[in-house]
Amino acid sequence: MPSSVVSFFSQSYAEARERFLKAARTADAESVDSFDHPLKGPDGGDLATDVAWIGPRSAKKRLLLTSSTHGIEGYCGSGCQISWPENRHYYRDASPDTAVILVHAINPHGFAHGRRVTEDNVDLNRNFIDFSKPLPKNVDYEALQEHVNPREWSPAALAKADQAIAAYYKMPNTDFLPRAVHGGQYVNDKGTYFGGFKPTWSNAMLRRITQTYLKGATHVGVIDYHTGLGPLGHGDMIYGGRPGEGKARLWWDHVTPTVEELKAERERTGTEHLANAIPGTLSESIVADLPGVNVTAGGIEYGTHDIHTVLKSLRADNWVYTYGDPESPFGKETKALVREMFYPSVFEWKIMVASRSNDVIRQALTGLSRA
């Protein structure tokens, strides 16, 4: 009897890892490799990034599925990575010249500890920059960092900080989507959306995986799993629109606007507060590390709860780990809030997530088969 969709989703990193390895065996993976993280989980258990290869080793067309770029968001990606091989979708949907590579928990420390960031407070999806060059500037964050990441956490202090942010953007109400928060920053290693001063362990590990598992391919597809933005359960393909990112608009039924389209919309409307391009993303690193390879990369972003509560939970989590105590009542309350914001307890959400994931993977495999 087939398993229920929700049964593929786990309640801890350790459970997710065990079930992923079992799912890889169920799908007759050609190989399963593990790369140990130097630190431990909150229970003292081992942490690792695990990689499963399904399909012929000689395949020149390869699809990469990555989870937990943003730590706790790995609960979503892991569930999809377990559901897909357990139901043996590879044998239904992939062409004989295609392999699928599943990278489980690229940021295992954040996954296990229930945080979005790595062990060094880095937003991994802003860490893949060239650190030999000057770090990217985020003038908005630099102007507002004391308000985005206040030292005091109280209703009065937050209200004052939010009013300052709203005033900066000349808005009647605070909107935390502008670049000050979402665009990444490289000045405050204790702040939110910190891109790092150097490559993280997870950054180095992904580059190692890219060279080991993707070098020699002619065509590569990439799907990176994320949660937190958008309507509950809706899975939107986030696509940077750079020339190296291939045929996203031909493969997937919908992708978000390209950088060029956003620029045109700003010029048309005179609005400066549309979504901004993000520096140092995972997909950028794969494109850069595979010169001459046709790469089509996208991140799937699943909506959870309202954006203001989602981003407030990240500010609270940052405050707890910078100025507070994670083991205090407020620390535990915040951890529970972050978990709900990025891994909703809503039963139907898991069904919507897995179903959309299967569709997106099928579309990518169809695209690769025609490449």
DOVO-587346 format. One record per residue (C-alpha): residue number from 1; x, y negated, z negated. Coordinates in nm, 2 decimals, decimal comma, always signed. Example, Ala and Ser with C-alpha at 12.3 -4.5 7.8 and 13.67 -1.06 7.14 Angstrom:
2
<node k="1" X="+1,23" Y="+0,45" Z="-0,78"/>
<node k="2" X="+1,37" Y="+0,11" Z="-0,71"/>
//
This chain:
371
<node k="1" X="+0,00" Y="+0,00" Z="+0,00"/>
<node k="2" X="+0,15" Y="-0,34" Z="+0,09"/>
<node k="3" X="+0,25" Y="-0,56" Z="-0,20"/>
<node k="4" X="+0,06" Y="-0,88" Z="-0,28"/>
<node k="5" X="+0,22" Y="-1,19" Z="-0,14"/>
<node k="6" X="+0,26" Y="-1,35" Z="-0,49"/>
<node k="7" X="+0,45" Y="-1,04" Z="-0,61"/>
<node k="8" X="+0,75" Y="-1,15" Z="-0,41"/>
<node k="9" X="+0,80" Y="-1,47" Z="-0,62"/>
<node k="10" X="+1,00" Y="-1,44" Z="-0,94"/>
<node k="11" X="+1,00" Y="-1,59" Z="-1,29"/>
<node k="12" X="+1,38" Y="-1,63" Z="-1,33"/>
<node k="13" X="+1,70" Y="-1,65" Z="-1,12"/>
<node k="14" X="+1,81" Y="-1,30" Z="-1,25"/>
<node k="15" X="+1,48" Y="-1,14" Z="-1,14"/>
<node k="16" X="+1,49" Y="-1,32" Z="-0,81"/>
<node k="17" X="+1,85" Y="-1,20" Z="-0,74"/>
<node k="18" X="+1,77" Y="-0,84" Z="-0,83"/>
<node k="19" X="+1,46" Y="-0,84" Z="-0,61"/>
<node k="20" X="+1,64" Y="-1,00" Z="-0,32"/>
<node k="21" X="+1,91" Y="-0,73" Z="-0,32"/>
<node k="22" X="+1,64" Y="-0,47" Z="-0,33"/>
<node k="23" X="+1,46" Y="-0,63" Z="-0,04"/>
<node k="24" X="+1,78" Y="-0,64" Z="+0,17"/>
<node k="25" X="+1,81" Y="-0,26" Z="+0,12"/>
<node k="26" X="+1,45" Y="-0,21" Z="+0,21"/>
<node k="27" X="+1,51" Y="-0,39" Z="+0,54"/>
<node k="28" X="+1,82" Y="-0,17" Z="+0,61"/>
<node k="29" X="+2,05" Y="-0,47" Z="+0,60"/>
<node k="30" X="+2,38" Y="-0,40" Z="+0,78"/>
<node k="31" X="+2,57" Y="-0,56" Z="+0,49"/>
<node k="32" X="+2,51" Y="-0,73" Z="+0,16"/>
<node k="33" X="+2,79" Y="-0,95" Z="+0,02"/>
<node k="34" X="+2,81" Y="-1,14" Z="-0,31"/>
<node k="35" X="+3,02" Y="-1,44" Z="-0,40"/>
<node k="36" X="+3,05" Y="-1,49" Z="-0,78"/>
<node k="37" X="+3,00" Y="-1,83" Z="-0,93"/>
<node k="38" X="+3,26" Y="-1,92" Z="-1,20"/>
<node k="39" X="+3,00" Y="-2,01" Z="-1,46"/>
<node k="40" X="+2,72" Y="-1,82" Z="-1,63"/>
<node k="41" X="+2,34" Y="-1,85" Z="-1,64"/>
<node k="42" X="+2,15" Y="-1,97" Z="-1,95"/>
<node k="43" X="+2,12" Y="-1,61" Z="-2,07"/>
<node k="44" X="+2,49" Y="-1,55" Z="-2,02"/>
<node k="45" X="+2,43" Y="-1,35" Z="-1,71"/>
<node k="46" X="+2,63" Y="-1,36" Z="-1,39"/>
<node k="47" X="+2,56" Y="-1,61" Z="-1,11"/>
<node k="48" X="+2,63" Y="-1,55" Z="-0,74"/>
<node k="49" X="+2,54" Y="-1,64" Z="-0,39"/>
<node k="50" X="+2,43" Y="-1,33" Z="-0,21"/>
<node k="51" X="+2,43" Y="-1,28" Z="+0,17"/>
<node k="52" X="+2,24" Y="-1,01" Z="+0,36"/>
<node k="53" X="+2,29" Y="-0,95" Z="+0,74"/>
<node k="54" X="+2,00" Y="-0,78" Z="+0,92"/>
<node k="55" X="+2,04" Y="-0,67" Z="+1,28"/>
<node k="56" X="+2,33" Y="-0,58" Z="+1,50"/>
<node k="57" X="+2,68" Y="-0,71" Z="+1,40"/>
<node k="58" X="+2,75" Y="-0,78" Z="+1,77"/>
<node k="59" X="+2,45" Y="-1,02" Z="+1,80"/>
<node k="60" X="+2,55" Y="-1,35" Z="+1,95"/>
<node k="61" X="+2,22" Y="-1,51" Z="+1,85"/>
<node k="62" X="+2,18" Y="-1,56" Z="+1,48"/>
<node k="63" X="+1,92" Y="-1,71" Z="+1,24"/>
<node k="64" X="+2,04" Y="-1,83" Z="+0,90"/>
<node k="65" X="+1,79" Y="-1,86" Z="+0,62"/>
<node k="66" X="+1,92" Y="-2,05" Z="+0,31"/>
<node k="67" X="+1,76" Y="-2,10" Z="-0,03"/>
<node k="68" X="+1,83" Y="-2,30" Z="-0,34"/>
<node k="69" X="+2,02" Y="-2,58" Z="-0,19"/>
<node k="70" X="+1,84" Y="-2,78" Z="-0,46"/>
<node k="71" X="+1,87" Y="-2,53" Z="-0,74"/>
<node k="72" X="+1,52" Y="-2,48" Z="-0,88"/>
<node k="73" X="+1,37" Y="-2,50" Z="-0,54"/>
<node k="74" X="+1,52" Y="-2,16" Z="-0,49"/>
<node k="75" X="+1,21" Y="-2,00" Z="-0,65"/>
<node k="76" X="+1,03" Y="-2,09" Z="-0,33"/>
<node k="77" X="+1,30" Y="-2,00" Z="-0,08"/>
<node k="78" X="+1,38" Y="-1,67" Z="-0,27"/>
<node k="79" X="+1,01" Y="-1,57" Z="-0,25"/>
<node k="80" X="+1,01" Y="-1,62" Z="+0,12"/>
<node k="81" X="+1,35" Y="-1,44" Z="+0,16"/>
<node k="82" X="+1,21" Y="-1,14" Z="-0,03"/>
<node k="83" X="+0,87" Y="-1,13" Z="+0,14"/>
<node k="84" X="+1,01" Y="-1,14" Z="+0,49"/>
<node k="85" X="+1,25" Y="-0,84" Z="+0,48"/>
<node k="86" X="+1,03" Y="-0,63" Z="+0,24"/>
<node k="87" X="+0,75" Y="-0,65" Z="+0,51"/>
<node k="88" X="+1,01" Y="-0,56" Z="+0,77"/>
<node k="89" X="+0,93" Y="-0,86" Z="+0,99"/>
<node k="90" X="+1,27" Y="-0,84" Z="+1,16"/>
<node k="91" X="+1,16" Y="-0,52" Z="+1,34"/>
<node k="92" X="+0,84" Y="-0,69" Z="+1,46"/>
<node k="93" X="+0,97" Y="-1,03" Z="+1,56"/>
<node k="94" X="+1,34" Y="-1,03" Z="+1,64"/>
<node k="95" X="+1,48" Y="-0,95" Z="+1,98"/>
<node k="96" X="+1,75" Y="-0,68" Z="+2,00"/>
<node k="97" X="+2,03" Y="-0,94" Z="+2,06"/>
<node k="98" X="+1,95" Y="-1,13" Z="+1,74"/>
<node k="99" X="+2,06" Y="-1,10" Z="+1,38"/>
<node k="100" X="+1,92" Y="-1,27" Z="+1,07"/>
<node k="101" X="+2,14" Y="-1,38" Z="+0,79"/>
<node k="102" X="+1,98" Y="-1,46" Z="+0,45"/>
<node k="103" X="+2,18" Y="-1,67" Z="+0,20"/>
<node k="104" X="+2,02" Y="-1,63" Z="-0,14"/>
<node k="105" X="+2,09" Y="-1,91" Z="-0,39"/>
<node k="106" X="+2,36" Y="-2,12" Z="-0,24"/>
<node k="107" X="+2,33" Y="-2,33" Z="-0,57"/>
<node k="108" X="+2,29" Y="-2,04" Z="-0,82"/>
<node k="109" X="+2,38" Y="-2,26" Z="-1,12"/>
<node k="110" X="+2,09" Y="-2,51" Z="-1,06"/>
<node k="111" X="+1,85" Y="-2,22" Z="-0,98"/>
<node k="112" X="+1,93" Y="-2,03" Z="-1,30"/>
<node k="113" X="+1,94" Y="-2,34" Z="-1,53"/>
<node k="114" X="+1,61" Y="-2,49" Z="-1,38"/>
<node k="115" X="+1,77" Y="-2,80" Z="-1,23"/>
<node k="116" X="+1,78" Y="-2,94" Z="-0,89"/>
<node k="117" X="+2,15" Y="-3,03" Z="-0,90"/>
<node k="118" X="+2,47" Y="-2,83" Z="-0,92"/>
<node k="119" X="+2,67" Y="-2,77" Z="-1,23"/>
<node k="120" X="+2,84" Y="-3,11" Z="-1,18"/>
<node k="121" X="+2,52" Y="-3,30" Z="-1,13"/>
<node k="122" X="+2,56" Y="-3,31" Z="-0,75"/>
<node k="123" X="+2,27" Y="-3,32" Z="-0,51"/>
<node k="124" X="+2,41" Y="-3,05" Z="-0,27"/>
<node k="125" X="+2,21" Y="-3,18" Z="+0,03"/>
<node k="126" X="+2,41" Y="-3,50" Z="+0,01"/>
<node k="127" X="+2,75" Y="-3,34" Z="-0,06"/>
<node k="128" X="+2,85" Y="-3,23" Z="+0,29"/>
<node k="129" X="+3,03" Y="-3,55" Z="+0,39"/>
<node k="130" X="+3,39" Y="-3,61" Z="+0,50"/>
<node k="131" X="+3,55" Y="-3,70" Z="+0,17"/>
<node k="132" X="+3,87" Y="-3,81" Z="+0,35"/>
<node k="133" X="+3,67" Y="-4,12" Z="+0,47"/>
<node k="134" X="+3,52" Y="-4,40" Z="+0,26"/>
<node k="135" X="+3,21" Y="-4,28" Z="+0,07"/>
<node k="136" X="+2,87" Y="-4,38" Z="+0,21"/>
<node k="137" X="+2,72" Y="-4,70" Z="+0,06"/>
<node k="138" X="+2,38" Y="-4,72" Z="-0,09"/>
<node k="139" X="+2,34" Y="-5,09" Z="-0,17"/>
<node k="140" X="+1,99" Y="-5,04" Z="-0,30"/>
<node k="141" X="+2,09" Y="-4,79" Z="-0,56"/>
<node k="142" X="+2,39" Y="-4,99" Z="-0,66"/>
<node k="143" X="+2,16" Y="-5,29" Z="-0,72"/>
<node k="144" X="+1,90" Y="-5,08" Z="-0,91"/>
<node k="145" X="+2,09" Y="-4,80" Z="-1,08"/>
<node k="146" X="+2,02" Y="-4,93" Z="-1,43"/>
<node k="147" X="+1,65" Y="-4,92" Z="-1,35"/>
<node k="148" X="+1,65" Y="-4,59" Z="-1,15"/>
<node k="149" X="+1,84" Y="-4,42" Z="-1,43"/>
<node k="150" X="+1,77" Y="-4,62" Z="-1,75"/>
<node k="151" X="+1,96" Y="-4,56" Z="-2,07"/>
<node k="152" X="+1,64" Y="-4,58" Z="-2,28"/>
<node k="153" X="+1,34" Y="-4,34" Z="-2,22"/>
<node k="154" X="+1,02" Y="-4,49" Z="-2,35"/>
<node k="155" X="+0,70" Y="-4,61" Z="-2,20"/>
<node k="156" X="+0,80" Y="-4,98" Z="-2,24"/>
<node k="157" X="+1,15" Y="-4,92" Z="-2,10"/>
<node k="158" X="+1,02" Y="-4,73" Z="-1,80"/>
<node k="159" X="+0,75" Y="-4,99" Z="-1,73"/>
<node k="160" X="+1,02" Y="-5,26" Z="-1,73"/>
<node k="161" X="+1,24" Y="-5,05" Z="-1,50"/>
<node k="162" X="+0,96" Y="-4,97" Z="-1,26"/>
<node k="163" X="+0,86" Y="-5,34" Z="-1,24"/>
<node k="164" X="+1,22" Y="-5,43" Z="-1,15"/>
<node k="165" X="+1,23" Y="-5,17" Z="-0,87"/>
<node k="166" X="+0,89" Y="-5,29" Z="-0,73"/>
<node k="167" X="+1,01" Y="-5,65" Z="-0,74"/>
<node k="168" X="+1,33" Y="-5,56" Z="-0,56"/>
<node k="169" X="+1,13" Y="-5,42" Z="-0,27"/>
<node k="170" X="+0,86" Y="-5,69" Z="-0,29"/>
<node k="171" X="+0,59" Y="-5,44" Z="-0,35"/>
<node k="172" X="+0,30" Y="-5,46" Z="-0,59"/>
<node k="173" X="+0,37" Y="-5,11" Z="-0,73"/>
<node k="174" X="+0,68" Y="-4,90" Z="-0,76"/>
<node k="175" X="+0,75" Y="-4,68" Z="-0,47"/>
<node k="176" X="+1,03" Y="-4,44" Z="-0,55"/>
<node k="177" X="+1,08" Y="-4,32" Z="-0,19"/>
<node k="178" X="+1,30" Y="-4,61" Z="-0,07"/>
<node k="179" X="+1,67" Y="-4,56" Z="-0,02"/>
<node k="180" X="+1,76" Y="-4,65" Z="-0,38"/>
<node k="181" X="+1,64" Y="-4,31" Z="-0,49"/>
<node k="182" X="+1,61" Y="-4,08" Z="-0,19"/>
<node k="183" X="+1,91" Y="-4,19" Z="+0,02"/>
<node k="184" X="+2,18" Y="-4,04" Z="-0,20"/>
<node k="185" X="+2,45" Y="-4,24" Z="-0,39"/>
<node k="186" X="+2,82" Y="-4,20" Z="-0,45"/>
<node k="187" X="+2,89" Y="-4,44" Z="-0,73"/>
<node k="188" X="+2,73" Y="-4,29" Z="-1,05"/>
<node k="189" X="+2,82" Y="-3,93" Z="-1,13"/>
<node k="190" X="+2,56" Y="-3,92" Z="-1,40"/>
<node k="191" X="+2,28" Y="-4,06" Z="-1,19"/>
<node k="192" X="+2,01" Y="-3,91" Z="-0,97"/>
<node k="193" X="+2,08" Y="-3,80" Z="-0,61"/>
<node k="194" X="+2,45" Y="-3,82" Z="-0,67"/>
<node k="195" X="+2,64" Y="-3,69" Z="-0,36"/>
<node k="196" X="+2,96" Y="-3,62" Z="-0,54"/>
<node k="197" X="+3,32" Y="-3,74" Z="-0,53"/>
<node k="198" X="+3,44" Y="-3,42" Z="-0,38"/>
<node k="199" X="+3,31" Y="-3,09" Z="-0,23"/>
<node k="200" X="+3,13" Y="-2,87" Z="-0,49"/>
<node k="201" X="+3,17" Y="-2,50" Z="-0,53"/>
<node k="202" X="+2,84" Y="-2,45" Z="-0,33"/>
<node k="203" X="+2,97" Y="-2,67" Z="-0,05"/>
<node k="204" X="+3,29" Y="-2,46" Z="-0,02"/>
<node k="205" X="+3,09" Y="-2,14" Z="-0,04"/>
<node k="206" X="+2,85" Y="-2,25" Z="+0,24"/>
<node k="207" X="+3,15" Y="-2,34" Z="+0,47"/>
<node k="208" X="+3,30" Y="-2,00" Z="+0,39"/>
<node k="209" X="+2,97" Y="-1,83" Z="+0,48"/>
<node k="210" X="+2,95" Y="-2,04" Z="+0,80"/>
<node k="211" X="+3,29" Y="-1,92" Z="+0,92"/>
<node k="212" X="+3,24" Y="-1,56" Z="+0,81"/>
<node k="213" X="+2,89" Y="-1,50" Z="+0,95"/>
<node k="214" X="+2,82" Y="-1,76" Z="+1,22"/>
<node k="215" X="+3,15" Y="-1,80" Z="+1,39"/>
<node k="216" X="+3,14" Y="-1,62" Z="+1,73"/>
<node k="217" X="+2,77" Y="-1,68" Z="+1,78"/>
<node k="218" X="+2,65" Y="-1,86" Z="+2,09"/>
<node k="219" X="+2,32" Y="-1,98" Z="+1,95"/>
<node k="220" X="+2,24" Y="-2,04" Z="+1,58"/>
<node k="221" X="+1,91" Y="-2,13" Z="+1,41"/>
<node k="222" X="+1,90" Y="-2,26" Z="+1,06"/>
<node k="223" X="+1,60" Y="-2,28" Z="+0,82"/>
<node k="224" X="+1,68" Y="-2,43" Z="+0,47"/>
<node k="225" X="+1,40" Y="-2,41" Z="+0,21"/>
<node k="226" X="+1,29" Y="-2,71" Z="+0,00"/>
<node k="227" X="+1,00" Y="-2,81" Z="-0,22"/>
<node k="228" X="+0,86" Y="-3,13" Z="-0,37"/>
<node k="229" X="+0,74" Y="-3,36" Z="-0,09"/>
<node k="230" X="+0,40" Y="-3,36" Z="+0,08"/>
<node k="231" X="+0,05" Y="-3,22" Z="+0,02"/>
<node k="232" X="+0,02" Y="-2,91" Z="-0,19"/>
<node k="233" X="+0,13" Y="-2,60" Z="+0,00"/>
<node k="234" X="+0,20" Y="-2,78" Z="+0,33"/>
<node k="235" X="+0,53" Y="-2,68" Z="+0,49"/>
<node k="236" X="+0,67" Y="-2,96" Z="+0,70"/>
<node k="237" X="+0,98" Y="-2,90" Z="+0,92"/>
<node k="238" X="+1,24" Y="-3,17" Z="+0,84"/>
<node k="239" X="+1,45" Y="-3,24" Z="+1,14"/>
<node k="240" X="+1,73" Y="-3,50" Z="+1,16"/>
<node k="241" X="+1,71" Y="-3,56" Z="+1,53"/>
<node k="242" X="+2,08" Y="-3,55" Z="+1,59"/>
<node k="243" X="+2,19" Y="-3,42" Z="+1,94"/>
<node k="244" X="+2,38" Y="-3,13" Z="+1,78"/>
<node k="245" X="+2,06" Y="-2,99" Z="+1,62"/>
<node k="246" X="+1,93" Y="-2,84" Z="+1,93"/>
<node k="247" X="+1,58" Y="-2,75" Z="+2,03"/>
<node k="248" X="+1,38" Y="-2,80" Z="+1,71"/>
<node k="249" X="+1,09" Y="-2,97" Z="+1,91"/>
<node k="250" X="+1,07" Y="-2,67" Z="+2,14"/>
<node k="251" X="+1,08" Y="-2,41" Z="+1,87"/>
<node k="252" X="+0,86" Y="-2,53" Z="+1,59"/>
<node k="253" X="+0,50" Y="-2,65" Z="+1,61"/>
<node k="254" X="+0,58" Y="-2,97" Z="+1,43"/>
<node k="255" X="+0,89" Y="-3,15" Z="+1,31"/>
<node k="256" X="+0,92" Y="-3,49" Z="+1,13"/>
<node k="257" X="+1,02" Y="-3,80" Z="+1,33"/>
<node k="258" X="+1,38" Y="-3,83" Z="+1,45"/>
<node k="259" X="+1,62" Y="-4,10" Z="+1,34"/>
<node k="260" X="+1,56" Y="-4,28" Z="+1,67"/>
<node k="261" X="+1,18" Y="-4,27" Z="+1,63"/>
<node k="262" X="+1,21" Y="-4,41" Z="+1,28"/>
<node k="263" X="+1,42" Y="-4,69" Z="+1,41"/>
<node k="264" X="+1,16" Y="-4,77" Z="+1,68"/>
<node k="265" X="+0,88" Y="-4,76" Z="+1,42"/>
<node k="266" X="+1,07" Y="-5,01" Z="+1,20"/>
<node k="267" X="+1,11" Y="-5,24" Z="+1,49"/>
<node k="268" X="+0,75" Y="-5,21" Z="+1,59"/>
<node k="269" X="+0,60" Y="-5,26" Z="+1,25"/>
<node k="270" X="+0,87" Y="-5,48" Z="+1,09"/>
<node k="271" X="+0,87" Y="-5,24" Z="+0,79"/>
<node k="272" X="+1,20" Y="-5,16" Z="+0,62"/>
<node k="273" X="+1,07" Y="-4,90" Z="+0,37"/>
<node k="274" X="+1,02" Y="-4,60" Z="+0,59"/>
<node k="275" X="+1,21" Y="-4,27" Z="+0,52"/>
<node k="276" X="+1,58" Y="-4,30" Z="+0,57"/>
<node k="277" X="+1,84" Y="-4,07" Z="+0,72"/>
<node k="278" X="+2,02" Y="-3,88" Z="+0,45"/>
<node k="279" X="+2,40" Y="-3,84" Z="+0,46"/>
<node k="280" X="+2,58" Y="-3,51" Z="+0,39"/>
<node k="281" X="+2,31" Y="-3,25" Z="+0,46"/>
<node k="282" X="+2,36" Y="-2,88" Z="+0,48"/>
<node k="283" X="+2,25" Y="-2,87" Z="+0,84"/>
<node k="284" X="+2,50" Y="-3,14" Z="+0,93"/>
<node k="285" X="+2,78" Y="-2,93" Z="+0,79"/>
<node k="286" X="+2,68" Y="-2,63" Z="+0,99"/>
<node k="287" X="+2,66" Y="-2,83" Z="+1,31"/>
<node k="288" X="+3,00" Y="-2,98" Z="+1,24"/>
<node k="289" X="+3,17" Y="-2,65" Z="+1,15"/>
<node k="290" X="+3,05" Y="-2,47" Z="+1,46"/>
<node k="291" X="+3,18" Y="-2,68" Z="+1,76"/>
<node k="292" X="+3,06" Y="-2,54" Z="+2,09"/>
<node k="293" X="+2,78" Y="-2,34" Z="+1,94"/>
<node k="294" X="+2,42" Y="-2,43" Z="+2,02"/>
<node k="295" X="+2,27" Y="-2,50" Z="+1,67"/>
<node k="296" X="+1,91" Y="-2,57" Z="+1,60"/>
<node k="297" X="+1,87" Y="-2,67" Z="+1,24"/>
<node k="298" X="+1,57" Y="-2,76" Z="+1,03"/>
<node k="299" X="+1,47" Y="-2,77" Z="+0,66"/>
<node k="300" X="+1,12" Y="-2,67" Z="+0,56"/>
<node k="301" X="+0,97" Y="-2,89" Z="+0,29"/>
<node k="302" X="+0,68" Y="-2,76" Z="+0,09"/>
<node k="303" X="+0,45" Y="-3,00" Z="-0,08"/>
<node k="304" X="+0,38" Y="-2,95" Z="-0,45"/>
<node k="305" X="+0,23" Y="-3,23" Z="-0,67"/>
<node k="306" X="+0,21" Y="-3,61" Z="-0,64"/>
<node k="307" X="+0,54" Y="-3,77" Z="-0,54"/>
<node k="308" X="+0,55" Y="-4,02" Z="-0,83"/>
<node k="309" X="+0,53" Y="-3,74" Z="-1,09"/>
<node k="310" X="+0,78" Y="-3,53" Z="-0,89"/>
<node k="311" X="+1,04" Y="-3,81" Z="-0,89"/>
<node k="312" X="+0,96" Y="-3,91" Z="-1,25"/>
<node k="313" X="+1,04" Y="-3,55" Z="-1,35"/>
<node k="314" X="+1,38" Y="-3,59" Z="-1,18"/>
<node k="315" X="+1,45" Y="-3,91" Z="-1,36"/>
<node k="316" X="+1,35" Y="-3,75" Z="-1,69"/>
<node k="317" X="+1,57" Y="-3,45" Z="-1,63"/>
<node k="318" X="+1,86" Y="-3,67" Z="-1,55"/>
<node k="319" X="+1,81" Y="-3,87" Z="-1,87"/>
<node k="320" X="+1,78" Y="-3,56" Z="-2,08"/>
<node k="321" X="+2,11" Y="-3,42" Z="-1,95"/>
<node k="322" X="+2,29" Y="-3,76" Z="-1,97"/>
<node k="323" X="+2,16" Y="-3,92" Z="-2,29"/>
<node k="324" X="+1,93" Y="-3,67" Z="-2,45"/>
<node k="325" X="+1,92" Y="-3,31" Z="-2,57"/>
<node k="326" X="+1,80" Y="-3,03" Z="-2,33"/>
<node k="327" X="+1,71" Y="-2,82" Z="-2,63"/>
<node k="328" X="+1,49" Y="-3,09" Z="-2,80"/>
<node k="329" X="+1,11" Y="-3,08" Z="-2,77"/>
<node k="330" X="+1,13" Y="-3,35" Z="-2,50"/>
<node k="331" X="+1,41" Y="-3,16" Z="-2,32"/>
<node k="332" X="+1,20" Y="-2,85" Z="-2,31"/>
<node k="333" X="+0,89" Y="-3,04" Z="-2,21"/>
<node k="334" X="+1,09" Y="-3,20" Z="-1,92"/>
<node k="335" X="+1,22" Y="-2,87" Z="-1,81"/>
<node k="336" X="+0,87" Y="-2,73" Z="-1,79"/>
<node k="337" X="+0,76" Y="-3,04" Z="-1,59"/>
<node k="338" X="+1,04" Y="-3,00" Z="-1,34"/>
<node k="339" X="+0,96" Y="-2,64" Z="-1,29"/>
<node k="340" X="+0,60" Y="-2,72" Z="-1,22"/>
<node k="341" X="+0,69" Y="-3,00" Z="-0,98"/>
<node k="342" X="+0,91" Y="-2,78" Z="-0,77"/>
<node k="343" X="+0,76" Y="-2,44" Z="-0,83"/>
<node k="344" X="+0,39" Y="-2,49" Z="-0,89"/>
<node k="345" X="+0,19" Y="-2,24" Z="-1,09"/>
<node k="346" X="-0,10" Y="-2,27" Z="-0,85"/>
<node k="347" X="-0,17" Y="-1,91" Z="-0,73"/>
<node k="348" X="-0,27" Y="-2,01" Z="-0,37"/>
<node k="349" X="+0,05" Y="-2,22" Z="-0,33"/>
<node k="350" X="+0,27" Y="-1,90" Z="-0,31"/>
<node k="351" X="+0,04" Y="-1,75" Z="-0,04"/>
<node k="352" X="+0,06" Y="-2,07" Z="+0,17"/>
<node k="353" X="+0,43" Y="-2,09" Z="+0,13"/>
<node k="354" X="+0,50" Y="-1,73" Z="+0,24"/>
<node k="355" X="+0,26" Y="-1,75" Z="+0,53"/>
<node k="356" X="+0,41" Y="-2,07" Z="+0,66"/>
<node k="357" X="+0,76" Y="-1,93" Z="+0,62"/>
<node k="358" X="+0,67" Y="-1,63" Z="+0,83"/>
<node k="359" X="+0,53" Y="-1,85" Z="+1,10"/>
<node k="360" X="+0,84" Y="-2,07" Z="+1,11"/>
<node k="361" X="+1,08" Y="-1,78" Z="+1,12"/>
<node k="362" X="+0,88" Y="-1,62" Z="+1,40"/>
<node k="363" X="+0,89" Y="-1,94" Z="+1,60"/>
<node k="364" X="+1,27" Y="-1,96" Z="+1,54"/>
<node k="365" X="+1,32" Y="-1,60" Z="+1,66"/>
<node k="366" X="+1,11" Y="-1,67" Z="+1,96"/>
<node k="367" X="+1,32" Y="-1,97" Z="+2,04"/>
<node k="368" X="+1,64" Y="-1,77" Z="+2,00"/>
<node k="369" X="+1,51" Y="-1,49" Z="+2,22"/>
<node k="370" X="+1,46" Y="-1,75" Z="+2,51"/>
<node k="371" X="+1,79" Y="-1,92" Z="+2,46"/>
//
